[in-house]
Amino acid sequence: MKASKGEPLCWARYAQPSTATRARHGLQAAREQGRVGGRKHIMTDAKIRSARKLLNQGTTPREVADTLGVCVHTRLHYPGIPRVPVQATSENDISF
């Protein structure tokens, strides 16, 4: 970014709002118009209830994820699903 003659370069970067600021303003304007920005949630309330039920019955997190068609780690984004450790089934699987 070039500064105009006599203006230090450090001032030039503050002349324009940042990308994050513009994004926040855009999302706020969309909300005011009744629209919602962002990605849709993959886990519906029904899927969360199913996951909770299956995990409480002793089903492994990997089997629950396969049944619901989501990633094993997706449950970490939803507070209603218990956080039980994932058991590795092979040396290539991730466990935590």
Stockholm file with secondary structure:
# STOCKHOLM 1.0

chainA/1-96         MKASKGEPLCWARYAQPSTATRARHGLQAAREQGRVGGRKHIMTDAKIRSARKLLNQGTTPREVADTLGVCVHTRLHYPGIPRVPVQATSENDISF
#=GR chainA/1-96 SS CCCCTTSCHHHHHHHSCCHHHHHHHHHHHHHHTTCCCSCCCSCCHHHHHHHHHHHHTTCCHHHHHHHHTSCGGGGGGCTTSCCCCCCCSSTTSCCC
#=GC SS_cons        CCCCTTSCHHHHHHHSCCHHHHHHHHHHHHHHTTCCCSCCCSCCHHHHHHHHHHHHTTCCHHHHHHHHTSCGGGGGGCTTSCCCCCCCSSTTSCCC
//
